Amino acid sequence: MLFIDVTSINLPDSVTSIGNEAFVECTGLTSITIPPSVTLVDENAFGGCTGLTEVILPDSVTSIGNDVFAGCTNIQAITAPPRFLIRDIFPNTHPTAFTNPVSVSDYILK
């Protein structure tokens, strides 16, 4: 199911994983609140969400699938647990997929 017109998502604390392609191609999505109950973000969960500008992965996330944020060309800020590196969050995504990869202004590792 595509949620193309959705702009913001607040997942309840009862959610423990975000499934494969859960929000793929939700081009209007600009923000998502991932609760601390989530431990898994599966493959391509947010692939093609071109409106997404910020990613905050809570410390509870212990597993990230391939290409979770592939094609998310407008992300400006990333907050992630220290066990994940940028290559883990954006596997198989070439830097040219970003408008200006150097301008990922707030790459924060907790």
C-alpha positions as CSV (number, residue, x, y, z in Angstrom):
1,M,0.0,0.0,0.0
2,L,1.4,3.4,-1.0
3,F,0.9,6.4,1.3
4,I,2.0,9.0,-1.2
5,D,0.2,12.0,0.3
6,V,1.2,11.3,3.9
7,T,3.5,14.0,5.3
8,S,4.1,12.9,8.8
9,I,3.9,9.6,10.7
10,N,3.9,9.0,14.5
11,L,4.2,5.3,15.2
12,P,2.8,4.1,18.5
13,D,5.0,2.5,21.1
14,S,3.4,-0.9,20.3
15,V,5.4,-1.0,17.0
16,T,8.5,-3.1,17.3
17,S,9.6,-3.2,13.7
18,I,9.1,-1.4,10.4
19,G,8.7,-3.9,7.6
20,N,10.1,-4.3,4.2
21,E,9.0,-1.4,1.9
22,A,6.6,-0.2,4.6
23,F,6.7,3.4,3.4
24,V,8.4,3.0,0.0
25,E,7.8,5.9,-2.4
26,C,5.9,8.0,0.2
27,T,7.2,11.1,-1.6
28,G,5.3,13.5,0.6
29,L,6.7,12.1,3.8
30,T,8.9,14.8,5.5
31,S,9.1,13.4,9.0
32,I,8.6,10.2,10.9
33,T,8.7,9.6,14.7
34,I,10.2,6.1,15.4
35,P,9.4,5.1,18.9
36,P,12.0,3.5,21.2
37,S,10.1,0.2,21.0
38,V,11.4,-0.3,17.4
39,T,14.4,-2.7,17.1
40,L,14.3,-3.4,13.3
41,V,13.9,-1.2,10.3
42,D,13.7,-3.7,7.4
43,E,14.9,-3.4,3.7
44,N,13.8,-0.4,1.7
45,A,11.4,0.7,4.4
46,F,11.7,4.3,3.3
47,G,13.1,3.8,-0.2
48,G,12.2,6.7,-2.5
49,C,10.8,9.0,0.2
50,T,12.2,12.0,-1.5
51,G,10.5,14.5,0.9
52,L,12.2,13.0,4.0
53,T,14.6,15.6,5.4
54,E,15.6,14.2,8.7
55,V,16.2,10.7,10.0
56,I,16.3,10.0,13.8
57,L,16.9,6.3,14.7
58,P,16.5,5.6,18.4
59,D,19.1,3.7,20.3
60,S,16.6,0.7,20.4
61,V,17.2,0.0,16.7
62,T,19.6,-2.9,16.5
63,S,19.1,-4.0,12.9
64,I,18.8,-2.1,9.7
65,G,18.0,-3.8,6.4
66,N,19.6,-3.0,3.0
67,D,18.7,0.2,1.2
68,V,16.4,1.4,4.0
69,F,16.8,5.0,2.8
70,A,17.7,4.4,-0.9
71,G,16.6,7.3,-3.0
72,C,15.9,9.6,-0.1
73,T,17.7,12.5,-1.8
74,N,16.7,15.4,0.5
75,I,17.9,14.1,3.9
76,Q,19.8,16.9,5.6
77,A,20.1,15.6,9.2
78,I,20.8,12.1,10.5
79,T,20.8,11.0,14.1
80,A,21.8,7.3,14.7
81,P,23.2,5.1,17.4
82,P,27.0,4.8,17.3
83,R,26.9,1.2,16.1
84,F,25.6,2.4,12.7
85,L,27.8,4.2,10.2
86,I,26.5,6.2,7.2
87,R,27.3,3.2,5.0
88,D,25.0,1.0,7.1
89,I,22.1,3.5,6.9
90,F,22.5,4.1,3.2
91,P,24.0,0.8,1.8
92,N,24.4,0.6,-2.0
93,T,23.4,4.2,-2.4
94,H,25.9,6.2,-4.3
95,P,26.8,9.7,-3.0
96,T,25.6,11.2,-6.3
97,A,22.0,10.3,-5.1
98,F,22.3,13.3,-2.8
99,T,22.0,16.8,-4.0
100,N,25.1,17.7,-2.1
101,P,26.4,14.8,0.0
102,V,28.8,17.1,1.9
103,S,25.9,19.2,3.1
104,V,24.5,16.5,5.3
105,S,24.7,19.2,7.9
106,D,23.9,17.4,11.2
107,Y,25.4,13.9,11.0
108,I,25.2,13.1,14.7
109,L,26.4,10.0,16.4
110,K,25.2,9.6,19.9
